[in-house]
Amino acid sequence: MPPLRFVALVLVLAGGVGNQLDRVLQAGLVTDSINLGVGPLRTGIFNVADVAIACSAIGLIASWRGKSAD
C-alpha cells in the first residue's frame, strides 16, 4: 500500500473515532474544534476530526490518481 493511501486511511479512521468519542462522551455534541487566526483576523472554527476526514479524502484522490498515472 502506498504511504499516502495508508496515511489517508488512518486519518479517516482517526476522524471517525474522534467524532464518535465526542458524541458518546459529550452528550451527543462534537466539541473538538480549533479557532484559527492572527490578531483580529479570524478564519473560523473548524472541527478537527472533520478536517482530518477532509484531508484524507484529498489524499485518497491523490493516491488513486497517482496509481492510474503509473
C-alpha positions in Angstrom: 0.0 0.0 0.0 1.4 3.4 -0.9 2.3 5.6 2.1 -0.1 8.4 1.0 -3.0 6.0 0.9 -2.1 4.5 4.3 -2.0 7.9 5.9 -5.3 8.9 4.3 -7.0 5.8 5.6 -5.6 6.3 9.1 -6.9 9.9 9.0 -10.4 8.6 8.0 -10.3 6.2 10.9 -9.0 8.8 13.4 -11.6 11.4 12.4 -14.4 8.9 12.6 -13.3 7.7 16.0 -12.7 11.2 17.3 -16.3 12.3 16.3 -17.8 9.1 17.7 -16.0 9.6 21.0 -17.1 13.2 21.3 -20.7 12.2 20.7 -20.6 9.4 23.3 -18.7 11.4 25.9 -20.2 14.9 25.4 -24.0 14.1 25.3 -24.3 14.0 21.5 -22.2 17.0 20.8 -18.9 17.2 18.8 -16.6 19.6 20.7 -13.1 19.1 19.3 -12.6 22.3 17.5 -9.9 24.9 16.8 -10.3 28.6 16.3 -7.6 29.9 13.8 -6.5 33.4 13.4 -3.8 36.0 13.6 -4.5 39.0 15.8 -8.0 40.4 14.9 -8.2 38.3 11.7 -10.2 35.1 12.3 -10.6 32.3 9.8 -13.3 30.5 11.6 -13.8 27.5 13.8 -13.0 24.0 12.5 -13.9 20.6 13.8 -10.5 18.9 14.0 -11.9 15.4 13.2 -13.8 16.7 10.1 -10.6 18.4 8.9 -8.8 15.1 9.2 -11.5 13.4 7.2 -11.5 16.0 4.5 -7.7 15.9 4.2 -7.9 12.1 3.9 -10.3 12.4 1.0 -7.8 14.7 -0.8 -5.1 12.2 0.0 -7.1 9.2 -1.3 -7.9 11.0 -4.5 -4.3 11.9 -5.0 -3.1 8.4 -4.3 -5.6 6.9 -6.8 -4.7 9.5 -9.5 -1.0 8.7 -8.9 -1.6 5.0 -9.4 -3.5 5.4 -12.6 -0.7 7.6 -14.0 1.9 4.9 -13.4 
